[in-house]
Every structure is written in structure tokens, then in C-alpha cells.
Amino acid sequence: MAETGDRQLFSTAAITSFRLNGQFLAIAEELAVPAGLTAAWWQVLGAILHEPLPVAGIARAMGITRQSVQRIADIVVDRGLAEYRPNPTHRRAKLVALTEEGRAAVERITPAHAVIADRLAAELGRQRFAEIVALLTELSAALDAITDRT
């Protein structure tokens, strides 16, 4: 019987995660459009906000395929939001780095992002919100552990 319960928990967790993903993507799209970005572009630019990364590093950080990141990286580089730089640790895997234009685009999202974050914190309560984020992080790490995806 526990097996059935575990399977149901897993299915419910997956379905809820898919729904959350859709909700977060819809919000991200709404926030990104006024800044001249798409949610996908924002996701890639956000990954390199603090340091340049190779495409594979962005893919790992975001949990998406390297091919998807490469396609988006090429677009944001073409639009002047990011640039390719030499990678001192790997000759062929260039680093993707944010340009000033890219940083400005991400910063244009900040005020609306803050409003949504504050509204969600008010809805859940700041402490509960922090607990939920910690649990989601733990769930993600557990999935990495059981699937050898790190």
C-alpha cells in the first residue's frame, strides 16, 4: 500500500510542478515583455548576471538542454544583450557574458519583479514562503540525487 501512496505522491508532485512551471513562465513572460525580452532570454541572461558562463554551465544551472541555451545565447548575442568571450579553461566552449545593454534590460524588470515577489510573500507570509522555497530546493536536489543529474 505504501508503494501506491509513494507513486501517488510522486505523480501529484510532478503534476503540481508542471503547473507551477507554467505559472512561473506566464509571470516571467509578462515581466520580460516590457523590457524587450522573452522569458527564455531573461532566464539565460539571469544565469550570467553575476558571472560569465559557458553554454553548458547555463544549461546545468537552469535545468534545460544545452541546445536550447545555445539557440537562445546566439539570439541574445545577436541582439547585443550578451557577448561571447574566450574561456581560459576551455578553448572551444566560449563564455557567455552580459553586456551593459543586457544588464539594463534585466534591470528594467526589477520593479515589476519586486511587486510580484512582495505580493506572493504577503499571500503566503514571508516565513512560509521561505520554507516552501527551501522544500522546493530540497526536492530538486533529491531528484538530482536519484537520477544522477547534477
N, C-alpha and C positions, 0 to 999 in steps of 0.2 A: 504493500500500500504506500509506503514511503516513496518508492520509485515513481509511482503515479503522481504523488504530490510534488516531487522534485521536478518531474517533467512539466507539470502544470506551472510551477513557479518559473522555470526556465522560459516556457512559452510566453507567459504573461510579462516577464521581464523584457523579452525580445520585442514583443508587440508594443509595449509601453515605450521602449527605447526608439523603435521606429517612429512612433507618434511624436515623441519628443524631438527627434531629429527633424521631422517635418516642421514642427512648430518653431524650432530654433532657426531653420533655414528660411522660413517665411519671415520671421522677425529680422534676420540678418539681411535678407533682400530688401525689406522696407528701409532699413537703416542705411544700406550701402548705396542705393539708387541716387539719393540726393547728392552724394559725394562723387558721383560719376563712376561708381564701381558696381560690380555684381557681388553677390555673397561669396562666390568662389574666388574672385580676385581678392576680396577682403581677407578671406581665410589664408591665402598664400602670403599676402603682404603682412598679415598679422604674425605669421610664423617667423618672419625675418625682421620684425620690428626692432628687436634688441641686438641681433647679430646676423650676419650673412650665413646662409646655409646652402649646402648642395641640394639639388632636387630630391635626392633620396632621403636626406635628413628632414626636409619639409614633409615629405610623404609619411615618414615614420611619425613625426610629431603630430600630424593631422589625422593619421589613420586612414589615408586614402592612397590610391595607387600612384606609383612613380610616373606612369604615363599621363595620368590626369594632371599631376602637378607640372610636368614638363610642358604640356599643352598650355596651361594657364600661365606658367612662367614666361613662355615665349610671347604670349599676348601682353602681359604687363610690362615686359621689357620693350616690346614694340611701341607701347603707348607711353614710354618714358617714366613709368611708375617704379621700375626696378631696373637693375643692370646686372650683367654677368661680369664677374671678376675672376681673375686667376685664383685657383685654390692651391695654397702652398703644400697641402698634404696629399693632393691627388691631381695630377696634371690634366686628366680628361674631364673630371667632374667639377665643372666651374661652380663658383659660389653665386647665389642669387642674393643681391643686396638691394635694399630700399634706396630710392633716390629721394631728394628733397620733395619733389612733386608727389611721390608715393606716400611719404610721411605726411604731407599736408592733406592728402586725400583721406588717409586713415584718421587724422586728427579732426577732420570735418564731421566724422561720425560720432566723435566723443560726446558731444552734448546730448544727442538723442539716445545714445547708448546708456548714458548715465540715468536718463529719465526712466528707461525700461528697467534697468538694474534696481533703481530705487523703488519702483512700483512693485517689482517682484519681491524684493526684500520686505516691503511693507505688507504685502499679501501673506507671505509665509512667516514673517518675523525673522530678524537678522540671524538669531541663533539657529533656528530650524533650517534656514537657508544654508548656513554654513555646514550643518550636519548632513543635509542632503547632498551637497557638493562633495563632502568627504566620502559619503557612501557611494556615490557615482564613481568617484576616483578609485575607491577600493574595488568596486565591481569591474571596472575597466582593467585594473591590474590583475585581478583574478582570471579574467578571460584571457589576458595575455599569457598568464602562467599555464593555463590548461591547454592553450593552443600553440604554445611556443612562438608567440608573436610579441616581440619586444622591439 
